[in-house]
Amino acid sequence: MLEGEQVYTRFCASCHQVNGQGIPPAFPSLVDTAVTTGPRDDHIRLILDGVAGSAMQAFGKQLDARQVAAVVQYERHAWGNNPISERFIQNFTVFHGVQRFCHAGSMSLTLTEI
């Protein structure tokens, strides 16, 4: 969780705030929302690809696979959201590294298997 909190503090907290409440509507809350309690694949894609036409930028080129997995774990566990495991971080790191090498960063394969 520490690594995820550090990534969150550096890259996310200025918009979504330290407490995850954000500054709606420009910077939505991450507390008990579809992003942090819904499908992991959607959460990961949001971080990697951002949201066109919004303030949510893409972090796929700024964060490595471990940082993405760690911040997803942190956001899904912090503020009372559902936790995911260290195993997820390890599996995602391996999976995403293979994805980037084999598919040039395409997320065409599902992440629900990991």
C-alpha positions as CSV (number, residue, x, y, z in Angstrom):
1,M,0.0,0.0,0.0
2,L,2.9,2.4,0.7
3,E,4.1,2.4,-2.9
4,G,0.5,3.0,-4.2
5,E,0.0,5.9,-1.7
6,Q,3.3,7.4,-2.9
7,V,2.3,7.2,-6.5
8,Y,-1.2,8.6,-5.7
9,T,0.3,11.5,-3.7
10,R,2.7,12.4,-6.5
11,F,0.4,12.0,-9.5
12,C,-3.3,12.0,-8.4
13,A,-3.8,13.9,-5.1
14,S,-3.5,17.4,-6.6
15,C,-6.8,16.8,-8.4
16,H,-8.5,14.0,-6.5
17,Q,-7.3,15.3,-3.1
18,V,-5.4,13.4,-0.4
19,N,-8.8,12.2,1.0
20,G,-10.0,10.9,-2.4
21,Q,-13.0,13.3,-2.4
22,G,-11.8,15.2,-5.4
23,I,-13.2,18.6,-6.4
24,P,-16.4,17.7,-8.4
25,P,-17.3,18.0,-11.1
26,A,-13.9,18.6,-12.7
27,F,-12.1,16.2,-10.4
28,P,-14.5,13.4,-9.3
29,S,-14.3,11.6,-6.0
30,L,-12.7,8.2,-5.8
31,V,-14.5,7.2,-2.7
32,D,-17.0,4.4,-3.2
33,T,-17.4,5.1,-6.9
34,A,-17.8,2.9,-10.0
35,V,-14.1,3.6,-10.8
36,T,-12.7,2.3,-7.5
37,T,-15.3,-0.4,-6.8
38,G,-16.2,-1.5,-10.3
39,P,-14.2,-3.7,-12.8
40,R,-10.5,-3.5,-12.4
41,D,-10.0,-3.4,-16.2
42,D,-11.9,-0.2,-16.4
43,H,-9.9,1.4,-13.6
44,I,-6.6,0.4,-15.2
45,R,-7.6,1.7,-18.6
46,L,-8.7,5.0,-17.0
47,I,-5.3,5.5,-15.5
48,L,-3.4,4.3,-18.6
49,D,-5.5,6.1,-21.2
50,G,-7.2,9.0,-19.4
51,V,-10.5,10.4,-20.5
52,A,-10.7,12.4,-23.7
53,G,-12.3,15.8,-23.2
54,S,-11.8,15.9,-19.5
55,A,-9.2,16.9,-17.0
56,M,-8.2,13.2,-16.5
57,Q,-4.9,12.8,-18.4
58,A,-3.4,9.5,-19.5
59,F,-0.6,8.2,-17.3
60,G,0.4,5.1,-19.4
61,K,3.6,6.7,-20.5
62,Q,4.5,8.2,-17.1
63,L,3.9,5.2,-14.8
64,D,5.5,1.8,-15.2
65,A,3.4,-1.3,-14.7
66,R,4.2,-1.7,-11.0
67,Q,3.2,1.9,-10.3
68,V,-0.1,1.5,-12.1
69,A,-0.8,-1.7,-10.2
70,A,0.2,-0.1,-6.9
71,V,-1.9,3.0,-7.4
72,V,-4.9,0.9,-8.4
73,Q,-4.5,-1.2,-5.3
74,Y,-4.2,1.9,-3.2
75,E,-7.3,3.6,-4.7
76,R,-9.4,0.4,-4.4
77,H,-8.4,-0.1,-0.8
78,A,-8.1,3.5,0.6
79,W,-11.1,5.4,2.0
80,G,-13.1,2.2,2.7
81,N,-13.0,0.9,-0.9
82,N,-12.5,-2.8,-1.7
83,P,-9.0,-4.1,-1.3
84,I,-6.9,-6.1,-3.9
85,S,-3.8,-8.1,-3.1
86,E,-0.1,-7.8,-3.6
87,R,-0.5,-10.9,-5.8
88,F,-2.5,-8.7,-8.2
89,I,0.3,-6.1,-8.3
90,Q,2.8,-8.9,-9.2
91,N,0.6,-10.5,-11.8
92,F,-0.4,-7.2,-13.4
93,T,3.3,-6.2,-13.6
94,V,4.2,-9.4,-15.4
95,F,1.1,-9.4,-17.6
96,H,1.4,-5.7,-18.6
97,G,5.1,-6.1,-19.3
98,V,4.3,-8.9,-21.7
99,Q,1.4,-6.9,-23.2
100,R,3.7,-3.9,-23.9
101,F,6.3,-6.2,-25.5
102,C,4.0,-8.4,-27.5
103,H,1.2,-5.9,-28.3
104,A,2.9,-2.5,-28.3
105,G,0.9,-1.5,-25.2
106,S,-2.5,-2.7,-26.5
107,M,-4.8,-3.8,-23.7
108,S,-6.7,-6.2,-26.1
109,L,-6.4,-9.1,-23.6
110,T,-8.6,-9.1,-20.5
111,L,-7.1,-8.5,-17.1
112,T,-9.8,-10.3,-15.2
113,E,-7.8,-13.5,-15.5
114,I,-5.0,-12.2,-13.3
